[in-house]
Structure formats: structure tokens, C-alpha cells
């Protein structure tokens, strides 16, 4: 695998840390800035909003620039945003800094996916995407726990100083390792790029991402109360169990990429089916601590095994001119799925059957993604049949 792909992994690691580490710093932020925990929690929502808005906007604004330049500029935005977080004197400025930081998120992964796939042979494209996303999984496994510890020991601002340093390192590595000869894209008319939003297969791909990851976060958002209140673990046991989840993320991400390189569609539907089955089976074993830990790992593996197939399938559906925009929008769709899943899980807990039913509802979401994907596949086949044969 080219070194440039691993340079993208470093950037992905920093982005993953800054997105999720705030979850382990809410109490410190609340106390330091004199706001409620619920207000601190909105810093998570603010970041998600920044990703959702920034992905299409920055992708369009930077479409005429060399991709290497775009990647370095995005990491500069990321670095400045984290520096602003570390220096933020008030809650309002911290929220603004979080949103600014998030603007780079979707476009970095979108452009990064295009660059990564352009650096390897066609039969290794999904693996290249999965290597880049390994940075995100390593952030969940190692970066976030370390960042939370750093914030506890030295104050929450120290965590953002550390992530600022990661951003600087990522900019330097990208500048040295990403080749210029793969940098400048062929510029199509803007209307042609935006036309990707009218393609049914692209919209179906985005919906599959929302539904698939909605199922993951319907459970993961409430994993602590599930483990403590249903399975009977102590609060202290939750962090080690989440390491099992993080290990599953890494293994699933790499396996999904390799399998998708061989057979994309079977891998796409197979990983979504595995995700639905893992969520469904998890609901049946929650009273067994050993089996619960095992299925937490399986859930992580199944969840991120879908990432590379979903991303590559959408890029193929978009075609040449719209690939970068579609790729960035898919990252926004991941975040929309996260928000939708957390909301749905909360609704089940507050207004539905309760905490024990969350995994059942969550399993229905990747199952729905499969149904949507099969609909798209049927549409694709009909289009192929109706295509006139040229003499």
C-alpha cells in the first residue's frame, strides 16, 4: 500500500479523536465553562451539524483545486479549529470552534477516498479506503481513551492542544507523501457534478449508509446503560469492554475492504446482514456477561466492515464527475445516521418498550438498508436490460 494512503490514515486519526473525545470531557467542560451537562452535550450535535453542512459546501468550493492542496487546507482548518477549542474562553466560542473544526471532516474523507483509490490498482480500491478509515477506528480504540485521560489529568484544554499537534503532523506528512501527479482532478461543469444528486442509485446508496449506521448508533449511543442496567457490569468495566468494540472496528474495517475488493455487492449485502444479525443476536444474550462482551466485539466488526463497501459502491454509482461530491456526502450520511440512531434509541427508551428493546429496533435499520439496496439493484438491472444495444 502506498505511503500516501497511510498519510491519510494519520489525518483520519486526528479527525476521529476530535469528533468523539468530547464525550469523555463533558463533565470537565461543564464545570470549567459553567454550563449544564446537556449544554455540553450539544457540542456533539454542533460538530455533527458542521460535518453535514461542510461536506457538500467545501467539496464544491474546492473542486477546482489540486486534491493534495485541498487535503492540506482541510487539515489546516482542522488544526486551527482545535487550537480555537483549546483557547476558547466561553461556551459560545467553543461551540463555534467545534463547528469550524467539523467543516473539514466530510470533505477530508470524501477527497481522501478519491485520492486513496487513485493510488492503487482497481482491485485494491476498497482496501485503500479501509486503510484510510483505520485511522478512525484507531482513534476510537486508542485516541479517545487517551484524550479523555489527558483531559482528566491536565484539563480538557490539554486534549485539544494534543489534537492540534496531530493536525500539524498530518499536514506535514500529507505535504511530503501525497504525490502531486495524482493531485489535480479533471474539472467538470458544476451542473454535471450536482446532477449526481438526481441519480436514484446515489440517493439509495446514501440512504443505505444512514440506515446502516443508524442501527449501530441506536445501540452504541446507549451502550453504557445497556451494559450496566441490563447485563449488570459495573461502570468501571465499561471502558475495557469498549476496547473490545474498538478492536472489532479495526478487524471489521480491514476485512470489509479486502472482501469488497474481490466481490463488492456480495460484501455490501453480506456485511449489512451480519450487522443486522449481530444486533438481533445481541438482544438475546444481554443477560450473559461473557456473550455480551463477545457480541460487542462482533458488533464493532460488523459495523465497520460495511464502511468500505458502502463508500466504494456510492463512488461507482456516482461516476467520474460526481465521485468527490458523492463520496463527501456519504460521510455526511454516516453522521446523519449517527444522529438518527441516537434519536431513535432515545425514543425507544423514553416513549417505547424501554432500554431492552433498543437492540431489536436497531437490527431493523440495517435490514431496511438491505431492502433499499435490493431495490436499487433491481432498478440497475432494469436499466441494463432497457439499454439499447449498439451495432
C-alpha atoms as a printed R data frame, in Angstrom:
    type eleno elety resid chain resno       x       y       z
1   ATOM     1    CA   UNK     A     1   0.000   0.000   0.000
2   ATOM     2    CA   UNK     A     2   1.486   3.435  -0.932
3   ATOM     3    CA   UNK     A     3   2.749   5.578   1.950
4   ATOM     4    CA   UNK     A     4   0.374   8.359   0.882
5   ATOM     5    CA   UNK     A     5  -2.564   6.200   1.979
6   ATOM     6    CA   UNK     A     6  -1.052   5.941   5.462
7   ATOM     7    CA   UNK     A     7  -0.640   9.720   5.482
8   ATOM     8    CA   UNK     A     8  -4.412   9.912   5.039
9   ATOM     9    CA   UNK     A     9  -4.735   7.490   7.959
10  ATOM    10    CA   UNK     A    10  -2.959   9.976  10.244
11  ATOM    11    CA   UNK     A    11  -5.387  12.727   9.271
12  ATOM    12    CA   UNK     A    12  -8.317  10.370   9.797
13  ATOM    13    CA   UNK     A    13  -6.964   9.515  13.254
14  ATOM    14    CA   UNK     A    14  -6.903  13.164  14.305
15  ATOM    15    CA   UNK     A    15 -10.399  13.775  12.966
16  ATOM    16    CA   UNK     A    16 -11.710  10.701  14.780
17  ATOM    17    CA   UNK     A    17 -10.219  11.809  18.086
18  ATOM    18    CA   UNK     A    18 -11.631  15.322  17.938
19  ATOM    19    CA   UNK     A    19 -15.089  14.057  16.947
20  ATOM    20    CA   UNK     A    20 -15.544  11.535  19.744
21  ATOM    21    CA   UNK     A    21 -13.263  12.629  22.599
22  ATOM    22    CA   UNK     A    22 -15.684  15.340  23.721
23  ATOM    23    CA   UNK     A    23 -17.947  12.552  25.020
24  ATOM    24    CA   UNK     A    24 -15.358  11.826  27.709
25  ATOM    25    CA   UNK     A    25 -14.830  15.501  28.583
26  ATOM    26    CA   UNK     A    26 -18.403  16.697  29.173
27  ATOM    27    CA   UNK     A    27 -18.105  16.929  32.963
28  ATOM    28    CA   UNK     A    28 -14.855  18.916  32.818
29  ATOM    29    CA   UNK     A    29 -16.209  21.282  30.147
30  ATOM    30    CA   UNK     A    30 -19.428  21.792  32.105
31  ATOM    31    CA   UNK     A    31 -17.565  22.658  35.297
32  ATOM    32    CA   UNK     A    32 -14.991  24.918  33.641
33  ATOM    33    CA   UNK     A    33 -17.409  26.901  31.463
34  ATOM    34    CA   UNK     A    34 -20.272  26.852  33.984
35  ATOM    35    CA   UNK     A    35 -22.839  25.212  31.713
36  ATOM    36    CA   UNK     A    36 -25.086  22.191  32.154
37  ATOM    37    CA   UNK     A    37 -24.080  18.717  31.022
38  ATOM    38    CA   UNK     A    38 -26.893  18.780  28.463
39  ATOM    39    CA   UNK     A    39 -25.500  22.024  27.030
40  ATOM    40    CA   UNK     A    40 -22.058  20.441  26.861
41  ATOM    41    CA   UNK     A    41 -23.643  17.520  25.036
42  ATOM    42    CA   UNK     A    42 -24.755  19.913  22.317
43  ATOM    43    CA   UNK     A    43 -21.079  20.241  21.381
44  ATOM    44    CA   UNK     A    44 -21.505  16.757  19.878
45  ATOM    45    CA   UNK     A    45 -24.562  17.864  17.903
46  ATOM    46    CA   UNK     A    46 -22.800  21.044  16.785
47  ATOM    47    CA   UNK     A    47 -19.950  19.006  15.368
48  ATOM    48    CA   UNK     A    48 -22.366  16.722  13.506
49  ATOM    49    CA   UNK     A    49 -24.074  19.796  12.036
50  ATOM    50    CA   UNK     A    50 -20.716  21.134  10.878
51  ATOM    51    CA   UNK     A    51 -19.959  17.840   9.123
52  ATOM    52    CA   UNK     A    52 -23.357  17.761   7.451
53  ATOM    53    CA   UNK     A    53 -23.031  21.333   6.142
54  ATOM    54    CA   UNK     A    54 -19.311  21.332   5.420
55  ATOM    55    CA   UNK     A    55 -19.181  18.147   3.345
56  ATOM    56    CA   UNK     A    56 -21.095  19.386   0.279
57  ATOM    57    CA   UNK     A    57 -20.168  23.069   0.606
58  ATOM    58    CA   UNK     A    58 -16.389  22.667   0.871
59  ATOM    59    CA   UNK     A    59 -16.373  19.911  -1.738
60  ATOM    60    CA   UNK     A    60 -17.990  22.277  -4.244
61  ATOM    61    CA   UNK     A    61 -15.839  25.274  -3.264
62  ATOM    62    CA   UNK     A    62 -12.580  23.326  -3.614
63  ATOM    63    CA   UNK     A    63 -13.478  21.356  -6.745
64  ATOM    64    CA   UNK     A    64 -11.048  23.259  -8.996
65  ATOM    65    CA   UNK     A    65  -8.047  22.846  -6.691
66  ATOM    66    CA   UNK     A    66  -5.467  20.043  -6.721
67  ATOM    67    CA   UNK     A    67  -6.572  17.359  -4.291
68  ATOM    68    CA   UNK     A    68  -3.268  17.441  -2.413
69  ATOM    69    CA   UNK     A    69  -3.762  21.162  -1.813
70  ATOM    70    CA   UNK     A    70  -7.332  20.531  -0.673
71  ATOM    71    CA   UNK     A    71  -6.264  17.853   1.813
72  ATOM    72    CA   UNK     A    72  -3.594  20.082   3.358
73  ATOM    73    CA   UNK     A    73  -6.007  23.037   3.515
74  ATOM    74    CA   UNK     A    74  -8.640  20.881   5.197
75  ATOM    75    CA   UNK     A    75  -6.146  19.757   7.819
76  ATOM    76    CA   UNK     A    76  -5.240  23.421   8.336
77  ATOM    77    CA   UNK     A    77  -8.911  24.189   9.060
78  ATOM    78    CA   UNK     A    78  -8.990  21.188  11.393
79  ATOM    79    CA   UNK     A    79  -5.839  22.350  13.199
80  ATOM    80    CA   UNK     A    80  -6.995  25.959  13.567
81  ATOM    81    CA   UNK     A    81 -10.379  24.766  14.829
82  ATOM    82    CA   UNK     A    82  -8.803  22.591  17.512
83  ATOM    83    CA   UNK     A    83  -6.462  25.409  18.505
84  ATOM    84    CA   UNK     A    84  -9.522  27.635  18.897
85  ATOM    85    CA   UNK     A    85 -11.146  24.929  21.051
86  ATOM    86    CA   UNK     A    86  -8.096  24.842  23.322
87  ATOM    87    CA   UNK     A    87  -8.186  28.640  23.722
88  ATOM    88    CA   UNK     A    88 -11.983  29.098  23.863
89  ATOM    89    CA   UNK     A    89 -12.879  31.421  26.772
90  ATOM    90    CA   UNK     A    90 -16.638  30.796  26.657
91  ATOM    91    CA   UNK     A    91 -19.121  28.083  25.753
92  ATOM    92    CA   UNK     A    92 -20.218  30.023  22.669
93  ATOM    93    CA   UNK     A    93 -16.700  30.307  21.287
94  ATOM    94    CA   UNK     A    94 -16.090  26.608  21.992
95  ATOM    95    CA   UNK     A    95 -19.253  25.710  20.084
96  ATOM    96    CA   UNK     A    96 -18.194  27.908  17.157
97  ATOM    97    CA   UNK     A    97 -14.729  26.344  17.167
98  ATOM    98    CA   UNK     A    98 -16.224  22.833  17.157
99  ATOM    99    CA   UNK     A    99 -18.385  23.684  14.141
100 ATOM   100    CA   UNK     A   100 -15.392  25.190  12.296
101 ATOM   101    CA   UNK     A   101 -13.350  22.066  13.017
102 ATOM   102    CA   UNK     A   102 -16.148  19.833  11.734
103 ATOM   103    CA   UNK     A   103 -16.365  21.642   8.393
104 ATOM   104    CA   UNK     A   104 -13.244  19.815   7.221
105 ATOM   105    CA   UNK     A   105 -14.415  16.351   8.295
106 ATOM   106    CA   UNK     A   106 -16.650  15.190   5.453
107 ATOM   107    CA   UNK     A   107 -14.620  16.669   2.619
108 ATOM   108    CA   UNK     A   108 -11.378  15.218   4.001
109 ATOM   109    CA   UNK     A   109 -12.767  11.695   3.949
110 ATOM   110    CA   UNK     A   110 -14.503  12.306   0.623
111 ATOM   111    CA   UNK     A   111 -11.447  13.685  -1.178
112 ATOM   112    CA   UNK     A   112  -9.225  11.249   0.714
113 ATOM   113    CA   UNK     A   113 -11.240   8.318  -0.630
114 ATOM   114    CA   UNK     A   114 -10.744   9.564  -4.198
115 ATOM   115    CA   UNK     A   115  -7.006  10.074  -3.667
116 ATOM   116    CA   UNK     A   116  -6.569   6.697  -1.940
117 ATOM   117    CA   UNK     A   117  -8.361   4.767  -4.688
118 ATOM   118    CA   UNK     A   118  -6.392   6.625  -7.352
119 ATOM   119    CA   UNK     A   119  -3.085   5.493  -5.862
120 ATOM   120    CA   UNK     A   120  -3.755   1.749  -6.104
121 ATOM   121    CA   UNK     A   121  -4.796  -0.837  -8.663
122 ATOM   122    CA   UNK     A   122  -8.548  -1.145  -9.329
123 ATOM   123    CA   UNK     A   123  -8.737  -4.423  -7.412
124 ATOM   124    CA   UNK     A   124  -7.372  -2.758  -4.249
125 ATOM   125    CA   UNK     A   125  -9.593   0.317  -4.093
126 ATOM   126    CA   UNK     A   126 -11.746  -0.876  -1.194
127 ATOM   127    CA   UNK     A   127  -8.645  -1.891   0.765
128 ATOM   128    CA   UNK     A   128  -7.184   1.590   0.270
129 ATOM   129    CA   UNK     A   129 -10.388   3.134   1.620
130 ATOM   130    CA   UNK     A   130 -10.357   0.778   4.598
131 ATOM   131    CA   UNK     A   131  -6.712   1.634   5.387
132 ATOM   132    CA   UNK     A   132  -7.613   5.326   5.497
133 ATOM   133    CA   UNK     A   133 -10.599   4.622   7.757
134 ATOM   134    CA   UNK     A   134  -8.328   2.596  10.041
135 ATOM   135    CA   UNK     A   135  -7.305   5.985  11.414
136 ATOM   136    CA   UNK     A   136 -10.873   6.494  12.554
137 ATOM   137    CA   UNK     A   137 -11.008   3.083  14.217
138 ATOM   138    CA   UNK     A   138  -7.651   3.613  15.939
139 ATOM   139    CA   UNK     A   139  -8.964   6.935  17.208
140 ATOM   140    CA   UNK     A   140 -11.900   5.130  18.798
141 ATOM   141    CA   UNK     A   141  -9.722   2.373  20.251
142 ATOM   142    CA   UNK     A   142  -6.718   4.380  21.462
143 ATOM   143    CA   UNK     A   143  -7.005   8.101  20.822
144 ATOM   144    CA   UNK     A   144 -10.320   8.774  22.538
145 ATOM   145    CA   UNK     A   145  -9.491   6.919  25.800
146 ATOM   146    CA   UNK     A   146  -6.080   8.617  25.935
147 ATOM   147    CA   UNK     A   147  -7.638  12.002  25.191
148 ATOM   148    CA   UNK     A   148 -10.211  11.509  27.945
149 ATOM   149    CA   UNK     A   149  -7.435  10.542  30.385
150 ATOM   150    CA   UNK     A   150  -5.368  13.556  29.346
151 ATOM   151    CA   UNK     A   151  -8.346  15.833  29.937
152 ATOM   152    CA   UNK     A   152  -8.973  14.317  33.351
153 ATOM   153    CA   UNK     A   153  -5.351  14.672  34.448
154 ATOM   154    CA   UNK     A   154  -4.410  18.026  32.915
155 ATOM   155    CA   UNK     A   155  -7.693  19.702  31.985
156 ATOM   156    CA   UNK     A   156  -9.900  19.359  28.931
157 ATOM   157    CA   UNK     A   157  -7.978  22.040  27.029
158 ATOM   158    CA   UNK     A   158  -4.848  19.869  27.058
159 ATOM   159    CA   UNK     A   159  -6.692  17.300  24.946
160 ATOM   160    CA   UNK     A   160  -7.395  19.866  22.241
161 ATOM   161    CA   UNK     A   161  -3.775  21.050  22.362
162 ATOM   162    CA   UNK     A   162  -2.720  17.453  21.718
163 ATOM   163    CA   UNK     A   163  -5.135  17.096  18.792
164 ATOM   164    CA   UNK     A   164  -3.826  20.386  17.398
165 ATOM   165    CA   UNK     A   165  -0.387  18.788  17.376
166 ATOM   166    CA   UNK     A   166  -1.765  15.782  15.482
167 ATOM   167    CA   UNK     A   167  -3.180  18.191  12.900
168 ATOM   168    CA   UNK     A   168   0.220  19.814  12.378
169 ATOM   169    CA   UNK     A   169   1.862  16.404  11.959
170 ATOM   170    CA   UNK     A   170  -0.826  15.350   9.471
171 ATOM   171    CA   UNK     A   171  -0.275  18.481   7.361
172 ATOM   172    CA   UNK     A   172   3.469  17.835   7.203
173 ATOM   173    CA   UNK     A   173   3.047  14.155   6.324
174 ATOM   174    CA   UNK     A   174   0.457  14.921   3.635
175 ATOM   175    CA   UNK     A   175   2.733  17.579   2.135
176 ATOM   176    CA   UNK     A   176   5.627  15.136   1.837
177 ATOM   177    CA   UNK     A   177   3.871  11.879   0.944
178 ATOM   178    CA   UNK     A   178   0.869  12.663  -1.259
179 ATOM   179    CA   UNK     A   179   2.191  12.846  -4.837
180 ATOM   180    CA   UNK     A   180   1.458  15.864  -6.989
181 ATOM   181    CA   UNK     A   181   0.895  13.831 -10.131
182 ATOM   182    CA   UNK     A   182  -2.347  12.454  -8.655
183 ATOM   183    CA   UNK     A   183  -3.478  15.787  -7.322
184 ATOM   184    CA   UNK     A   184  -5.366  17.784  -9.946
185 ATOM   185    CA   UNK     A   185  -8.841  16.491 -10.837
186 ATOM   186    CA   UNK     A   186 -10.495  16.810 -14.231
187 ATOM   187    CA   UNK     A   187 -12.911  19.703 -13.757
188 ATOM   188    CA   UNK     A   188 -16.434  19.017 -14.990
189 ATOM   189    CA   UNK     A   189 -19.179  21.672 -15.141
190 ATOM   190    CA   UNK     A   190 -20.724  22.296 -11.722
191 ATOM   191    CA   UNK     A   191 -24.153  21.355 -13.049
192 ATOM   192    CA   UNK     A   192 -22.766  17.971 -14.090
193 ATOM   193    CA   UNK     A   193 -21.321  17.352 -10.633
194 ATOM   194    CA   UNK     A   194 -24.562  18.413  -8.917
195 ATOM   195    CA   UNK     A   195 -26.538  16.130 -11.206
196 ATOM   196    CA   UNK     A   196 -25.265  13.251  -9.085
197 ATOM   197    CA   UNK     A   197 -27.945  14.248  -6.567
198 ATOM   198    CA   UNK     A   198 -30.612  13.284  -9.104
199 ATOM   199    CA   UNK     A   199 -29.293   9.779  -9.627
200 ATOM   200    CA   UNK     A   200 -31.521   7.227  -7.872
201 ATOM   201    CA   UNK     A   201 -28.635   4.831  -7.187
202 ATOM   202    CA   UNK     A   202 -26.672   7.578  -5.434
203 ATOM   203    CA   UNK     A   203 -29.643   8.550  -3.268
204 ATOM   204    CA   UNK     A   204 -30.252   4.886  -2.489
205 ATOM   205    CA   UNK     A   205 -26.601   4.483  -1.510
206 ATOM   206    CA   UNK     A   206 -26.805   7.469   0.836
207 ATOM   207    CA   UNK     A   207 -29.984   6.092   2.404
208 ATOM   208    CA   UNK     A   208 -28.290   2.719   2.936
209 ATOM   209    CA   UNK     A   209 -25.484   4.471   4.818
210 ATOM   210    CA   UNK     A   210 -27.931   6.396   7.009
211 ATOM   211    CA   UNK     A   211 -29.903   3.259   7.855
212 ATOM   212    CA   UNK     A   212 -26.892   1.011   8.375
213 ATOM   213    CA   UNK     A   213 -25.084   3.328  10.752
214 ATOM   214    CA   UNK     A   214 -28.339   4.420  12.341
215 ATOM   215    CA   UNK     A   215 -28.622   0.857  13.610
216 ATOM   216    CA   UNK     A   216 -25.097   0.940  15.027
217 ATOM   217    CA   UNK     A   217 -25.560   4.190  16.929
218 ATOM   218    CA   UNK     A   218 -29.036   3.349  18.176
219 ATOM   219    CA   UNK     A   219 -27.188   0.848  20.379
220 ATOM   220    CA   UNK     A   220 -23.726   2.400  20.752
221 ATOM   221    CA   UNK     A   221 -25.119   5.725  21.984
222 ATOM   222    CA   UNK     A   222 -26.641   3.874  24.946
223 ATOM   223    CA   UNK     A   223 -24.039   1.146  25.394
224 ATOM   224    CA   UNK     A   224 -23.176   2.230  28.947
225 ATOM   225    CA   UNK     A   225 -26.720   1.913  30.375
226 ATOM   226    CA   UNK     A   226 -27.245  -1.304  28.393
227 ATOM   227    CA   UNK     A   227 -24.111  -2.878  29.865
228 ATOM   228    CA   UNK     A   228 -24.733  -1.598  33.390
229 ATOM   229    CA   UNK     A   229 -28.500  -1.847  33.786
230 ATOM   230    CA   UNK     A   230 -29.244  -4.967  31.726
231 ATOM   231    CA   UNK     A   231 -26.073  -7.064  31.758
232 ATOM   232    CA   UNK     A   232 -25.017  -5.986  35.244
233 ATOM   233    CA   UNK     A   233 -21.498  -4.707  34.602
234 ATOM   234    CA   UNK     A   234 -20.029  -2.008  36.818
235 ATOM   235    CA   UNK     A   235 -19.335   1.433  35.404
236 ATOM   236    CA   UNK     A   236 -15.614   0.705  35.688
237 ATOM   237    CA   UNK     A   237 -15.986  -2.294  33.370
238 ATOM   238    CA   UNK     A   238 -17.472  -0.273  30.511
239 ATOM   239    CA   UNK     A   239 -14.181   1.217  29.260
240 ATOM   240    CA   UNK     A   240 -12.389  -2.150  28.886
241 ATOM   241    CA   UNK     A   241 -15.442  -3.542  27.096
242 ATOM   242    CA   UNK     A   242 -15.341  -0.604  24.688
243 ATOM   243    CA   UNK     A   243 -11.766  -1.609  23.860
244 ATOM   244    CA   UNK     A   244 -13.230  -4.893  22.613
245 ATOM   245    CA   UNK     A   245 -15.618  -2.858  20.459
246 ATOM   246    CA   UNK     A   246 -12.698  -0.821  19.116
247 ATOM   247    CA   UNK     A   247 -10.734  -3.958  18.294
248 ATOM   248    CA   UNK     A   248 -13.740  -5.228  16.370
249 ATOM   249    CA   UNK     A   249 -13.883  -1.951  14.435
250 ATOM   250    CA   UNK     A   250 -10.300  -2.365  13.227
251 ATOM   251    CA   UNK     A   251 -10.660  -6.011  12.218
252 ATOM   252    CA   UNK     A   252 -14.015  -5.468  10.525
253 ATOM   253    CA   UNK     A   253 -12.803  -2.406   8.650
254 ATOM   254    CA   UNK     A   254  -9.807  -4.212   7.168
255 ATOM   255    CA   UNK     A   255 -11.780  -7.384   6.397
256 ATOM   256    CA   UNK     A   256 -14.585  -5.428   4.728
257 ATOM   257    CA   UNK     A   257 -12.101  -3.658   2.473
258 ATOM   258    CA   UNK     A   258 -10.394  -6.854   1.363
259 ATOM   259    CA   UNK     A   259 -13.656  -8.687   0.723
260 ATOM   260    CA   UNK     A   260 -15.101  -5.730  -1.211
261 ATOM   261    CA   UNK     A   261 -12.059  -5.743  -3.491
262 ATOM   262    CA   UNK     A   262 -12.981  -9.281  -4.501
263 ATOM   263    CA   UNK     A   263 -16.765  -9.007  -4.767
264 ATOM   264    CA   UNK     A   264 -18.295  -5.638  -3.947
265 ATOM   265    CA   UNK     A   265 -22.043  -6.289  -3.935
266 ATOM   266    CA   UNK     A   266 -21.974  -9.621  -2.063
267 ATOM   267    CA   UNK     A   267 -19.730  -7.967   0.540
268 ATOM   268    CA   UNK     A   268 -22.032  -4.957   0.816
269 ATOM   269    CA   UNK     A   269 -25.160  -7.006   1.415
270 ATOM   270    CA   UNK     A   270 -23.318  -9.632   3.459
271 ATOM   271    CA   UNK     A   271 -21.839  -7.117   5.900
272 ATOM   272    CA   UNK     A   272 -25.181  -5.362   6.351
273 ATOM   273    CA   UNK     A   273 -26.795  -8.754   7.013
274 ATOM   274    CA   UNK     A   274 -24.051  -9.568   9.526
275 ATOM   275    CA   UNK     A   275 -24.698  -6.233  11.239
276 ATOM   276    CA   UNK     A   276 -28.440  -6.882  11.476
277 ATOM   277    CA   UNK     A   277 -27.854 -10.400  12.813
278 ATOM   278    CA   UNK     A   278 -25.270  -9.193  15.353
279 ATOM   279    CA   UNK     A   279 -27.724  -6.618  16.702
280 ATOM   280    CA   UNK     A   280 -30.547  -9.140  16.775
281 ATOM   281    CA   UNK     A   281 -28.452 -11.820  18.478
282 ATOM   282    CA   UNK     A   282 -27.107  -9.288  20.968
283 ATOM   283    CA   UNK     A   283 -30.640  -8.693  22.222
284 ATOM   284    CA   UNK     A   284 -30.840 -12.395  23.129
285 ATOM   285    CA   UNK     A   285 -27.577 -12.623  25.098
286 ATOM   286    CA   UNK     A   286 -27.542  -9.411  27.148
287 ATOM   287    CA   UNK     A   287 -28.080 -11.283  30.406
288 ATOM   288    CA   UNK     A   288 -24.852 -13.247  29.843
289 ATOM   289    CA   UNK     A   289 -21.767 -11.097  30.555
290 ATOM   290    CA   UNK     A   290 -19.394 -13.309  28.540
291 ATOM   291    CA   UNK     A   291 -21.618 -13.498  25.471
292 ATOM   292    CA   UNK     A   292 -22.403  -9.792  25.701
293 ATOM   293    CA   UNK     A   293 -18.704  -8.875  25.556
294 ATOM   294    CA   UNK     A   294 -18.255 -11.219  22.593
295 ATOM   295    CA   UNK     A   295 -21.155  -9.649  20.728
296 ATOM   296    CA   UNK     A   296 -19.920  -6.135  21.491
297 ATOM   297    CA   UNK     A   297 -16.775  -7.104  19.570
298 ATOM   298    CA   UNK     A   298 -18.826  -8.675  16.779
299 ATOM   299    CA   UNK     A   299 -20.965  -5.541  16.588
300 ATOM   300    CA   UNK     A   300 -17.854  -3.408  16.107
301 ATOM   301    CA   UNK     A   301 -16.524  -5.748  13.427
302 ATOM   302    CA   UNK     A   302 -19.821  -5.917  11.537
303 ATOM   303    CA   UNK     A   303 -20.342  -2.150  11.784
304 ATOM   304    CA   UNK     A   304 -17.063  -1.094  10.182
305 ATOM   305    CA   UNK     A   305 -16.988  -3.985   7.725
306 ATOM   306    CA   UNK     A   306 -19.727  -2.032   5.927
307 ATOM   307    CA   UNK     A   307 -17.729   1.209   5.589
308 ATOM   308    CA   UNK     A   308 -15.508   0.497   2.563
309 ATOM   309    CA   UNK     A   309 -18.261  -1.335   0.602
310 ATOM   310    CA   UNK     A   310 -20.742   1.496   1.217
311 ATOM   311    CA   UNK     A   311 -18.193   4.134   0.198
312 ATOM   312    CA   UNK     A   312 -16.982   2.328  -2.920
313 ATOM   313    CA   UNK     A   313 -20.490   1.402  -4.066
314 ATOM   314    CA   UNK     A   314 -21.548   5.052  -3.864
315 ATOM   315    CA   UNK     A   315 -18.468   6.213  -5.748
316 ATOM   316    CA   UNK     A   316 -19.222   3.746  -8.537
317 ATOM   317    CA   UNK     A   317 -22.869   4.833  -8.668
318 ATOM   318    CA   UNK     A   318 -21.812   8.488  -8.927
319 ATOM   319    CA   UNK     A   319 -19.464   8.024 -11.862
320 ATOM   320    CA   UNK     A   320 -16.461  10.176 -12.714
321 ATOM   321    CA   UNK     A   321 -17.725  13.758 -12.449
322 ATOM   322    CA   UNK     A   322 -19.701  13.344  -9.246
323 ATOM   323    CA   UNK     A   323 -17.451  10.973  -7.316
324 ATOM   324    CA   UNK     A   324 -15.892  13.524  -4.982
325 ATOM   325    CA   UNK     A   325 -19.217  15.136  -4.062
326 ATOM   326    CA   UNK     A   326 -20.927  11.767  -3.574
327 ATOM   327    CA   UNK     A   327 -18.012  10.496  -1.512
328 ATOM   328    CA   UNK     A   328 -18.169  13.547   0.769
329 ATOM   329    CA   UNK     A   329 -21.947  13.325   1.060
330 ATOM   330    CA   UNK     A   330 -21.590   9.728   2.186
331 ATOM   331    CA   UNK     A   331 -19.549  10.917   5.172
332 ATOM   332    CA   UNK     A   332 -22.355  13.361   5.967
333 ATOM   333    CA   UNK     A   333 -24.757  10.413   5.675
334 ATOM   334    CA   UNK     A   334 -22.713   8.482   8.248
335 ATOM   335    CA   UNK     A   335 -23.138  11.389  10.671
336 ATOM   336    CA   UNK     A   336 -26.836  11.727   9.869
337 ATOM   337    CA   UNK     A   337 -27.190   8.019  10.629
338 ATOM   338    CA   UNK     A   338 -25.402   8.543  13.935
339 ATOM   339    CA   UNK     A   339 -27.827  11.302  14.896
340 ATOM   340    CA   UNK     A   340 -30.878   9.372  13.683
341 ATOM   341    CA   UNK     A   341 -29.830   6.232  15.542
342 ATOM   342    CA   UNK     A   342 -29.217   8.096  18.792
343 ATOM   343    CA   UNK     A   343 -32.598   9.821  18.489
344 ATOM   344    CA   UNK     A   344 -34.419   6.581  17.690
345 ATOM   345    CA   UNK     A   345 -32.744   4.738  20.546
346 ATOM   346    CA   UNK     A   346 -33.708   7.530  22.935
347 ATOM   347    CA   UNK     A   347 -37.294   7.472  21.689
348 ATOM   348    CA   UNK     A   348 -37.500   3.713  22.302
349 ATOM   349    CA   UNK     A   349 -36.156   4.203  25.828
350 ATOM   350    CA   UNK     A   350 -38.331   7.195  26.763
351 ATOM   351    CA   UNK     A   351 -41.555   6.522  24.877
352 ATOM   352    CA   UNK     A   352 -41.394   2.878  23.804
353 ATOM   353    CA   UNK     A   353 -40.685  -0.555  25.257
354 ATOM   354    CA   UNK     A   354 -37.543   0.643  27.040
355 ATOM   355    CA   UNK     A   355 -33.803   0.014  27.084
356 ATOM   356    CA   UNK     A   356 -34.022  -3.744  26.470
357 ATOM   357    CA   UNK     A   357 -35.798  -3.188  23.139
358 ATOM   358    CA   UNK     A   358 -33.171  -0.865  21.641
359 ATOM   359    CA   UNK     A   359 -31.216  -3.701  20.002
360 ATOM   360    CA   UNK     A   360 -34.381  -5.070  18.362
361 ATOM   361    CA   UNK     A   361 -35.210  -1.712  16.806
362 ATOM   362    CA   UNK     A   362 -31.575  -1.176  15.856
363 ATOM   363    CA   UNK     A   363 -31.456  -4.507  13.990
364 ATOM   364    CA   UNK     A   364 -34.342  -3.388  11.802
365 ATOM   365    CA   UNK     A   365 -32.305  -0.477  10.401
366 ATOM   366    CA   UNK     A   366 -29.552  -2.411   8.558
367 ATOM   367    CA   UNK     A   367 -32.262  -4.864   7.489
368 ATOM   368    CA   UNK     A   368 -34.072  -1.900   5.938
369 ATOM   369    CA   UNK     A   369 -30.781  -0.843   4.311
370 ATOM   370    CA   UNK     A   370 -30.592  -4.267   2.643
371 ATOM   371    CA   UNK     A   371 -34.155  -3.890   1.350
372 ATOM   372    CA   UNK     A   372 -33.350  -0.449  -0.050
373 ATOM   373    CA   UNK     A   373 -30.166  -1.793  -1.636
374 ATOM   374    CA   UNK     A   374 -32.009  -4.669  -3.278
375 ATOM   375    CA   UNK     A   375 -34.473  -2.156  -4.689
376 ATOM   376    CA   UNK     A   376 -31.561  -0.216  -6.148
377 ATOM   377    CA   UNK     A   377 -30.070  -3.385  -7.583
378 ATOM   378    CA   UNK     A   378 -33.390  -4.222  -9.270
379 ATOM   379    CA   UNK     A   379 -33.507  -0.712 -10.760
380 ATOM   380    CA   UNK     A   380 -29.953  -1.135 -12.021
381 ATOM   381    CA   UNK     A   381 -30.815  -4.415 -13.725
382 ATOM   382    CA   UNK     A   382 -33.896  -2.919 -15.379
383 ATOM   383    CA   UNK     A   383 -31.783  -0.056 -16.723
384 ATOM   384    CA   UNK     A   384 -29.257  -2.542 -18.123
385 ATOM   385    CA   UNK     A   385 -31.996  -4.547 -19.851
386 ATOM   386    CA   UNK     A   386 -33.615  -1.442 -21.354
387 ATOM   387    CA   UNK     A   387 -30.277  -0.067 -22.587
388 ATOM   388    CA   UNK     A   388 -30.300  -0.200 -26.417
389 ATOM   389    CA   UNK     A   389 -27.738  -2.499 -27.991
390 ATOM   390    CA   UNK     A   390 -25.376  -0.737 -30.407
391 ATOM   391    CA   UNK     A   391 -24.392  -2.428 -33.645
